[in-house]
Amino acid sequence: MARPRIKDVARRAGVSEKTVSNVINDYAHVSERTRTAVREAIDELGYRVNLAGRHLRRGRTGIIALVVPELDIPYFADLAALIITEAERNAMTVLVHQTREDRRRELAALEGFGSDFADGLILSPLTLTGTDLRDRPGAPPTVLLGERVRPGQADHVAIDNERAAREATVHLLELGRRRIRVVGGREGTEPGTAEVRSAGHRAALEAAGLPWDPAVLLRVENFRALDGALAVRRLLEAGEQPDGLLCLNDQLALGAMRELHDRGLRVPEDVAVVGFDDVEGGRFSVPSLTTVAPDKHAVARVALELLMVRIAERDARTAGAPPRERVVAHRLLVRESTAGAGSRA
């Protein structure tokens, strides 16, 4: 049986092909009666919009690339699902690629993978430099996520990570915690997420008149639960016992809490724990995890909005606006890993 075409829908609904096209594209000037008739005809015939043809007429592929470090990190898995949903609303398909923190893969993505198969790129980089981001002739429209970027290099979407870390640290300080360690913390001149959050922790201590010691930063090889557990194990085996942990993602926090449990330390009574990202595992852990929750829906929505504008500017061959910075909301969700810890000031 031949696939139904737009003229078949027009004949069934008793309207012109142009009217069918207007309904498909959701133009406002079509009457509700006509719109209903066309939609009923579409359903009866099983008509499907030829998105490939539509994109080709516009000089597009209808595909955008989402490039993240690791898909099995829950935060990136959550974000990928939300971006796919937003892309579908724009009749776009998402190709997901993971870089495993490999600089060559990030550069390949930034250069469009050496082809024109993607109309645009949403990229969360970990190794790229400012020079990489500036020198990109012929590269696809790009929106960057996270903190591995300096202002003015490309459209960029993130939460205020320094402020978020300050707020999380203040929460621990208000509980009377003074021996706070930062799991995954780093110092450095490059504005990575770990560096920015570590700077926020330091700012909170200094604002409270407390001394800063870089030794509070517990470096990790990766940002997984095992790395959080190993960081806490090394700390305890060195004879130190913190009374608070600021973990720079929830995976680190979950691993840290497991190690504390195995060592006979209670959360939050002995050690209060805060994470970042609000992943599902933290909501169901025992105790449930206090965490900084970025508005992931907003990150996905704003990233798609920025990218679609850049794609349209490229299609129109207009110069476009300077790179845009968008900061989305976050909030501290206080759960059992700090709630009820009491003040020990």
TORKOL-4160 file (C-alpha; in steps of 0.2 Angstrom, whole numbers, padded with zeros to 4 digits, m for minus):
345
<pt num="1" X="0000" Y="0000" Z="0000"/>
<pt num="2" X="0007" Y="0017" Z="m0005"/>
<pt num="3" X="0012" Y="0029" Z="0009"/>
<pt num="4" X="m0001" Y="0043" Z="0010"/>
<pt num="5" X="0004" Y="0060" Z="0004"/>
<pt num="6" X="m0001" Y="0077" Z="0009"/>
<pt num="7" X="m0013" Y="0078" Z="m0006"/>
<pt num="8" X="m0022" Y="0063" Z="0000"/>
<pt num="9" X="m0025" Y="0071" Z="0017"/>
<pt num="10" X="m0031" Y="0087" Z="0008"/>
<pt num="11" X="m0043" Y="0077" Z="m0002"/>
<pt num="12" X="m0050" Y="0068" Z="0013"/>
<pt num="13" X="m0052" Y="0084" Z="0023"/>
<pt num="14" X="m0059" Y="0094" Z="0009"/>
<pt num="15" X="m0046" Y="0107" Z="0010"/>
<pt num="16" X="m0031" Y="0113" Z="0000"/>
<pt num="17" X="m0013" Y="0106" Z="0002"/>
<pt num="18" X="m0008" Y="0123" Z="0008"/>
<pt num="19" X="m0020" Y="0122" Z="0022"/>
<pt num="20" X="m0014" Y="0105" Z="0027"/>
<pt num="21" X="0003" Y="0112" Z="0027"/>
<pt num="22" X="m0002" Y="0126" Z="0038"/>
<pt num="23" X="m0010" Y="0114" Z="0051"/>
<pt num="24" X="0005" Y="0103" Z="0051"/>
<pt num="25" X="0016" Y="0118" Z="0055"/>
<pt num="26" X="0003" Y="0125" Z="0068"/>
<pt num="27" X="0000" Y="0141" Z="0060"/>
<pt num="28" X="m0012" Y="0152" Z="0070"/>
<pt num="29" X="m0024" Y="0158" Z="0057"/>
<pt num="30" X="m0032" Y="0141" Z="0053"/>
<pt num="31" X="m0049" Y="0139" Z="0060"/>
<pt num="32" X="m0052" Y="0126" Z="0074"/>
<pt num="33" X="m0065" Y="0117" Z="0063"/>
<pt num="34" X="m0053" Y="0116" Z="0048"/>
<pt num="35" X="m0039" Y="0111" Z="0060"/>
<pt num="36" X="m0049" Y="0097" Z="0067"/>
<pt num="37" X="m0054" Y="0090" Z="0050"/>
<pt num="38" X="m0036" Y="0090" Z="0044"/>
<pt num="39" X="m0030" Y="0081" Z="0060"/>
<pt num="40" X="m0044" Y="0068" Z="0059"/>
<pt num="41" X="m0039" Y="0065" Z="0040"/>
<pt num="42" X="m0021" Y="0063" Z="0046"/>
<pt num="43" X="m0025" Y="0050" Z="0059"/>
<pt num="44" X="m0037" Y="0041" Z="0047"/>
<pt num="45" X="m0024" Y="0039" Z="0033"/>
<pt num="46" X="m0009" Y="0037" Z="0045"/>
<pt num="47" X="0000" Y="0051" Z="0037"/>
<pt num="48" X="0017" Y="0055" Z="0043"/>
<pt num="49" X="0027" Y="0071" Z="0040"/>
<pt num="50" X="0042" Y="0069" Z="0030"/>
<pt num="51" X="0054" Y="0077" Z="0041"/>
<pt num="52" X="0069" Y="0072" Z="0031"/>
<pt num="53" X="0062" Y="0081" Z="0016"/>
<pt num="54" X="0058" Y="0096" Z="0026"/>
<pt num="55" X="0075" Y="0097" Z="0033"/>
<pt num="56" X="0084" Y="0095" Z="0016"/>
<pt num="57" X="0073" Y="0109" Z="0009"/>
<pt num="58" X="0080" Y="0120" Z="0022"/>
<pt num="59" X="0098" Y="0114" Z="0020"/>
<pt num="60" X="0098" Y="0104" Z="0036"/>
<pt num="61" X="0100" Y="0086" Z="0042"/>
<pt num="62" X="0088" Y="0088" Z="0056"/>
<pt num="63" X="0101" Y="0081" Z="0068"/>
<pt num="64" X="0110" Y="0089" Z="0082"/>
<pt num="65" X="0125" Y="0081" Z="0092"/>
<pt num="66" X="0125" Y="0080" Z="0111"/>
<pt num="67" X="0143" Y="0077" Z="0117"/>
<pt num="68" X="0146" Y="0073" Z="0135"/>
<pt num="69" X="0160" Y="0065" Z="0145"/>
<pt num="70" X="0152" Y="0049" Z="0151"/>
<pt num="71" X="0134" Y="0043" Z="0148"/>
<pt num="72" X="0134" Y="0031" Z="0163"/>
<pt num="73" X="0136" Y="0046" Z="0175"/>
<pt num="74" X="0118" Y="0049" Z="0181"/>
<pt num="75" X="0119" Y="0068" Z="0179"/>
<pt num="76" X="0123" Y="0066" Z="0160"/>
<pt num="77" X="0111" Y="0052" Z="0158"/>
<pt num="78" X="0097" Y="0063" Z="0165"/>
<pt num="79" X="0103" Y="0078" Z="0155"/>
<pt num="80" X="0103" Y="0068" Z="0139"/>
<pt num="81" X="0085" Y="0062" Z="0141"/>
<pt num="82" X="0079" Y="0080" Z="0144"/>
<pt num="83" X="0089" Y="0087" Z="0129"/>
<pt num="84" X="0081" Y="0073" Z="0118"/>
<pt num="85" X="0064" Y="0078" Z="0124"/>
<pt num="86" X="0067" Y="0096" Z="0120"/>
<pt num="87" X="0074" Y="0092" Z="0103"/>
<pt num="88" X="0059" Y="0082" Z="0098"/>
<pt num="89" X="0049" Y="0097" Z="0101"/>
<pt num="90" X="0059" Y="0106" Z="0088"/>
<pt num="91" X="0057" Y="0091" Z="0076"/>
<pt num="92" X="0076" Y="0087" Z="0078"/>
<pt num="93" X="0085" Y="0071" Z="0081"/>
<pt num="94" X="0099" Y="0069" Z="0094"/>
<pt num="95" X="0115" Y="0059" Z="0091"/>
<pt num="96" X="0123" Y="0056" Z="0108"/>
<pt num="97" X="0142" Y="0054" Z="0109"/>
<pt num="98" X="0153" Y="0052" Z="0124"/>
<pt num="99" X="0171" Y="0058" Z="0125"/>
<pt num="100" X="0178" Y="0049" Z="0140"/>
<pt num="101" X="0188" Y="0065" Z="0144"/>
<pt num="102" X="0198" Y="0062" Z="0128"/>
<pt num="103" X="0204" Y="0078" Z="0121"/>
<pt num="104" X="0205" Y="0071" Z="0103"/>
<pt num="105" X="0187" Y="0066" Z="0104"/>
<pt num="106" X="0182" Y="0083" Z="0111"/>
<pt num="107" X="0191" Y="0092" Z="0097"/>
<pt num="108" X="0183" Y="0080" Z="0084"/>
<pt num="109" X="0166" Y="0085" Z="0091"/>
<pt num="110" X="0170" Y="0103" Z="0091"/>
<pt num="111" X="0175" Y="0102" Z="0072"/>
<pt num="112" X="0159" Y="0093" Z="0068"/>
<pt num="113" X="0167" Y="0076" Z="0067"/>
<pt num="114" X="0174" Y="0080" Z="0050"/>
<pt num="115" X="0157" Y="0081" Z="0041"/>
<pt num="116" X="0141" Y="0090" Z="0040"/>
<pt num="117" X="0129" Y="0077" Z="0047"/>
<pt num="118" X="0125" Y="0088" Z="0062"/>
<pt num="119" X="0116" Y="0105" Z="0061"/>
<pt num="120" X="0123" Y="0110" Z="0078"/>
<pt num="121" X="0132" Y="0104" Z="0094"/>
<pt num="122" X="0129" Y="0104" Z="0112"/>
<pt num="123" X="0145" Y="0100" Z="0121"/>
<pt num="124" X="0151" Y="0097" Z="0139"/>
<pt num="125" X="0170" Y="0099" Z="0138"/>
<pt num="126" X="0183" Y="0094" Z="0150"/>
<pt num="127" X="0199" Y="0096" Z="0141"/>
<pt num="128" X="0197" Y="0110" Z="0128"/>
<pt num="129" X="0206" Y="0127" Z="0130"/>
<pt num="130" X="0201" Y="0144" Z="0126"/>
<pt num="131" X="0212" Y="0143" Z="0110"/>
<pt num="132" X="0202" Y="0128" Z="0104"/>
<pt num="133" X="0186" Y="0137" Z="0106"/>
<pt num="134" X="0191" Y="0152" Z="0097"/>
<pt num="135" X="0200" Y="0144" Z="0082"/>
<pt num="136" X="0185" Y="0135" Z="0074"/>
<pt num="137" X="0183" Y="0140" Z="0056"/>
<pt num="138" X="0168" Y="0131" Z="0048"/>
<pt num="139" X="0163" Y="0123" Z="0064"/>
<pt num="140" X="0145" Y="0119" Z="0067"/>
<pt num="141" X="0134" Y="0131" Z="0079"/>
<pt num="142" X="0139" Y="0126" Z="0096"/>
<pt num="143" X="0132" Y="0128" Z="0114"/>
<pt num="144" X="0143" Y="0124" Z="0129"/>
<pt num="145" X="0138" Y="0116" Z="0146"/>
<pt num="146" X="0148" Y="0116" Z="0162"/>
<pt num="147" X="0162" Y="0127" Z="0167"/>
<pt num="148" X="0177" Y="0122" Z="0156"/>
<pt num="149" X="0174" Y="0138" Z="0146"/>
<pt num="150" X="0179" Y="0157" Z="0148"/>
<pt num="151" X="0165" Y="0170" Z="0145"/>
<pt num="152" X="0164" Y="0176" Z="0127"/>
<pt num="153" X="0170" Y="0160" Z="0118"/>
<pt num="154" X="0154" Y="0152" Z="0114"/>
<pt num="155" X="0136" Y="0151" Z="0119"/>
<pt num="156" X="0136" Y="0144" Z="0137"/>
<pt num="157" X="0123" Y="0137" Z="0149"/>
<pt num="158" X="0127" Y="0133" Z="0167"/>
<pt num="159" X="0122" Y="0135" Z="0185"/>
<pt num="160" X="0132" Y="0147" Z="0197"/>
<pt num="161" X="0143" Y="0134" Z="0203"/>
<pt num="162" X="0153" Y="0145" Z="0215"/>
<pt num="163" X="0137" Y="0152" Z="0223"/>
<pt num="164" X="0130" Y="0134" Z="0225"/>
<pt num="165" X="0146" Y="0128" Z="0233"/>
<pt num="166" X="0146" Y="0143" Z="0245"/>
<pt num="167" X="0128" Y="0139" Z="0250"/>
<pt num="168" X="0131" Y="0121" Z="0253"/>
<pt num="169" X="0147" Y="0125" Z="0264"/>
<pt num="170" X="0137" Y="0138" Z="0274"/>
<pt num="171" X="0124" Y="0125" Z="0277"/>
<pt num="172" X="0137" Y="0113" Z="0284"/>
<pt num="173" X="0144" Y="0128" Z="0294"/>
<pt num="174" X="0127" Y="0132" Z="0301"/>
<pt num="175" X="0127" Y="0114" Z="0308"/>
<pt num="176" X="0143" Y="0118" Z="0318"/>
<pt num="177" X="0154" Y="0108" Z="0306"/>
<pt num="178" X="0172" Y="0114" Z="0305"/>
<pt num="179" X="0182" Y="0099" Z="0299"/>
<pt num="180" X="0174" Y="0100" Z="0282"/>
<pt num="181" X="0183" Y="0091" Z="0267"/>
<pt num="182" X="0179" Y="0093" Z="0249"/>
<pt num="183" X="0178" Y="0077" Z="0240"/>
<pt num="184" X="0184" Y="0079" Z="0222"/>
<pt num="185" X="0191" Y="0097" Z="0226"/>
<pt num="186" X="0204" Y="0105" Z="0215"/>
<pt num="187" X="0213" Y="0121" Z="0214"/>
<pt num="188" X="0219" Y="0128" Z="0197"/>
<pt num="189" X="0219" Y="0142" Z="0185"/>
<pt num="190" X="0207" Y="0133" Z="0172"/>
<pt num="191" X="0189" Y="0136" Z="0176"/>
<pt num="192" X="0183" Y="0118" Z="0178"/>
<pt num="193" X="0168" Y="0114" Z="0188"/>
<pt num="194" X="0178" Y="0106" Z="0202"/>
<pt num="195" X="0189" Y="0121" Z="0203"/>
<pt num="196" X="0175" Y="0133" Z="0203"/>
<pt num="197" X="0165" Y="0124" Z="0216"/>
<pt num="198" X="0181" Y="0122" Z="0227"/>
<pt num="199" X="0183" Y="0141" Z="0225"/>
<pt num="200" X="0165" Y="0143" Z="0232"/>
<pt num="201" X="0169" Y="0132" Z="0247"/>
<pt num="202" X="0185" Y="0143" Z="0251"/>
<pt num="203" X="0175" Y="0159" Z="0249"/>
<pt num="204" X="0162" Y="0153" Z="0262"/>
<pt num="205" X="0175" Y="0149" Z="0274"/>
<pt num="206" X="0184" Y="0166" Z="0272"/>
<pt num="207" X="0167" Y="0175" Z="0274"/>
<pt num="208" X="0165" Y="0166" Z="0290"/>
<pt num="209" X="0182" Y="0171" Z="0296"/>
<pt num="210" X="0189" Y="0153" Z="0296"/>
<pt num="211" X="0206" Y="0148" Z="0289"/>
<pt num="212" X="0208" Y="0140" Z="0272"/>
<pt num="213" X="0220" Y="0125" Z="0269"/>
<pt num="214" X="0222" Y="0117" Z="0252"/>
<pt num="215" X="0223" Y="0101" Z="0261"/>
<pt num="216" X="0204" Y="0100" Z="0263"/>
<pt num="217" X="0203" Y="0097" Z="0245"/>
<pt num="218" X="0203" Y="0078" Z="0242"/>
<pt num="219" X="0207" Y="0075" Z="0224"/>
<pt num="220" X="0200" Y="0060" Z="0215"/>
<pt num="221" X="0204" Y="0051" Z="0199"/>
<pt num="222" X="0186" Y="0050" Z="0193"/>
<pt num="223" X="0170" Y="0056" Z="0199"/>
<pt num="224" X="0162" Y="0040" Z="0203"/>
<pt num="225" X="0155" Y="0032" Z="0219"/>
<pt num="226" X="0171" Y="0021" Z="0221"/>
<pt num="227" X="0182" Y="0037" Z="0220"/>
<pt num="228" X="0172" Y="0045" Z="0234"/>
<pt num="229" X="0174" Y="0029" Z="0244"/>
<pt num="230" X="0192" Y="0028" Z="0241"/>
<pt num="231" X="0195" Y="0047" Z="0245"/>
<pt num="232" X="0186" Y="0044" Z="0262"/>
<pt num="233" X="0196" Y="0028" Z="0266"/>
<pt num="234" X="0213" Y="0037" Z="0263"/>
<pt num="235" X="0207" Y="0051" Z="0274"/>
<pt num="236" X="0202" Y="0040" Z="0289"/>
<pt num="237" X="0217" Y="0029" Z="0287"/>
<pt num="238" X="0228" Y="0044" Z="0289"/>
<pt num="239" X="0220" Y="0047" Z="0306"/>
<pt num="240" X="0209" Y="0061" Z="0301"/>
<pt num="241" X="0190" Y="0061" Z="0304"/>
<pt num="242" X="0180" Y="0075" Z="0296"/>
<pt num="243" X="0163" Y="0081" Z="0303"/>
<pt num="244" X="0157" Y="0087" Z="0286"/>
<pt num="245" X="0160" Y="0082" Z="0268"/>
<pt num="246" X="0156" Y="0093" Z="0253"/>
<pt num="247" X="0156" Y="0081" Z="0238"/>
<pt num="248" X="0157" Y="0088" Z="0221"/>
<pt num="249" X="0144" Y="0076" Z="0214"/>
<pt num="250" X="0131" Y="0064" Z="0221"/>
<pt num="251" X="0141" Y="0049" Z="0215"/>
<pt num="252" X="0156" Y="0054" Z="0226"/>
<pt num="253" X="0144" Y="0057" Z="0240"/>
<pt num="254" X="0136" Y="0040" Z="0239"/>
<pt num="255" X="0152" Y="0031" Z="0239"/>
<pt num="256" X="0158" Y="0042" Z="0253"/>
<pt num="257" X="0143" Y="0038" Z="0264"/>
<pt num="258" X="0145" Y="0019" Z="0260"/>
<pt num="259" X="0163" Y="0020" Z="0267"/>
<pt num="260" X="0158" Y="0030" Z="0282"/>
<pt num="261" X="0145" Y="0017" Z="0286"/>
<pt num="262" X="0158" Y="0002" Z="0284"/>
<pt num="263" X="0169" Y="0011" Z="0296"/>
<pt num="264" X="0155" Y="0013" Z="0309"/>
<pt num="265" X="0153" Y="0032" Z="0307"/>
<pt num="266" X="0135" Y="0038" Z="0307"/>
<pt num="267" X="0128" Y="0051" Z="0294"/>
<pt num="268" X="0124" Y="0064" Z="0299"/>
<pt num="269" X="0127" Y="0062" Z="0317"/>
<pt num="270" X="0146" Y="0060" Z="0315"/>
<pt num="271" X="0148" Y="0066" Z="0297"/>
<pt num="272" X="0136" Y="0077" Z="0288"/>
<pt num="273" X="0137" Y="0075" Z="0269"/>
<pt num="274" X="0131" Y="0086" Z="0254"/>
<pt num="275" X="0132" Y="0082" Z="0236"/>
<pt num="276" X="0129" Y="0090" Z="0219"/>
<pt num="277" X="0117" Y="0086" Z="0205"/>
<pt num="278" X="0101" Y="0078" Z="0213"/>
<pt num="279" X="0102" Y="0061" Z="0205"/>
<pt num="280" X="0089" Y="0048" Z="0208"/>
<pt num="281" X="0101" Y="0037" Z="0218"/>
<pt num="282" X="0103" Y="0051" Z="0231"/>
<pt num="283" X="0084" Y="0052" Z="0234"/>
<pt num="284" X="0083" Y="0034" Z="0239"/>
<pt num="285" X="0099" Y="0031" Z="0248"/>
<pt num="286" X="0099" Y="0028" Z="0267"/>
<pt num="287" X="0100" Y="0041" Z="0273"/>
<pt num="288" X="0094" Y="0051" Z="0258"/>
<pt num="289" X="0107" Y="0064" Z="0252"/>
<pt num="290" X="0107" Y="0082" Z="0254"/>
<pt num="291" X="0112" Y="0090" Z="0237"/>
<pt num="292" X="0113" Y="0105" Z="0226"/>
<pt num="293" X="0100" Y="0102" Z="0213"/>
<pt num="294" X="0103" Y="0111" Z="0196"/>
<pt num="295" X="0087" Y="0115" Z="0186"/>
<pt num="296" X="0091" Y="0102" Z="0173"/>
<pt num="297" X="0075" Y="0105" Z="0163"/>
<pt num="298" X="0080" Y="0123" Z="0161"/>
<pt num="299" X="0098" Y="0118" Z="0156"/>
<pt num="300" X="0091" Y="0107" Z="0142"/>
<pt num="301" X="0078" Y="0120" Z="0137"/>
<pt num="302" X="0089" Y="0135" Z="0136"/>
<pt num="303" X="0103" Y="0125" Z="0127"/>
<pt num="304" X="0091" Y="0120" Z="0114"/>
<pt num="305" X="0084" Y="0138" Z="0112"/>
<pt num="306" X="0101" Y="0145" Z="0110"/>
<pt num="307" X="0107" Y="0132" Z="0098"/>
<pt num="308" X="0091" Y="0133" Z="0087"/>
<pt num="309" X="0094" Y="0152" Z="0086"/>
<pt num="310" X="0112" Y="0149" Z="0080"/>
<pt num="311" X="0107" Y="0137" Z="0067"/>
<pt num="312" X="0094" Y="0149" Z="0061"/>
<pt num="313" X="0107" Y="0163" Z="0060"/>
<pt num="314" X="0119" Y="0151" Z="0050"/>
<pt num="315" X="0105" Y="0147" Z="0038"/>
<pt num="316" X="0101" Y="0165" Z="0035"/>
<pt num="317" X="0119" Y="0169" Z="0034"/>
<pt num="318" X="0118" Y="0183" Z="0047"/>
<pt num="319" X="0132" Y="0188" Z="0058"/>
<pt num="320" X="0123" Y="0184" Z="0074"/>
<pt num="321" X="0125" Y="0191" Z="0091"/>
<pt num="322" X="0140" Y="0189" Z="0102"/>
<pt num="323" X="0141" Y="0173" Z="0113"/>
<pt num="324" X="0127" Y="0172" Z="0125"/>
<pt num="325" X="0129" Y="0167" Z="0144"/>
<pt num="326" X="0114" Y="0159" Z="0152"/>
<pt num="327" X="0114" Y="0155" Z="0171"/>
<pt num="328" X="0100" Y="0144" Z="0176"/>
<pt num="329" X="0093" Y="0141" Z="0194"/>
<pt num="330" X="0099" Y="0129" Z="0207"/>
<pt num="331" X="0093" Y="0125" Z="0225"/>
<pt num="332" X="0099" Y="0116" Z="0240"/>
<pt num="333" X="0088" Y="0101" Z="0244"/>
<pt num="334" X="0091" Y="0097" Z="0263"/>
<pt num="335" X="0088" Y="0079" Z="0266"/>
<pt num="336" X="0093" Y="0066" Z="0279"/>
<pt num="337" X="0112" Y="0066" Z="0276"/>
<pt num="338" X="0112" Y="0083" Z="0285"/>
<pt num="339" X="0095" Y="0086" Z="0292"/>
<pt num="340" X="0094" Y="0082" Z="0310"/>
<pt num="341" X="0112" Y="0083" Z="0312"/>
<pt num="342" X="0110" Y="0097" Z="0325"/>
<pt num="343" X="0122" Y="0111" Z="0330"/>
<pt num="344" X="0139" Y="0107" Z="0337"/>
<pt num="345" X="0146" Y="0124" Z="0336"/>
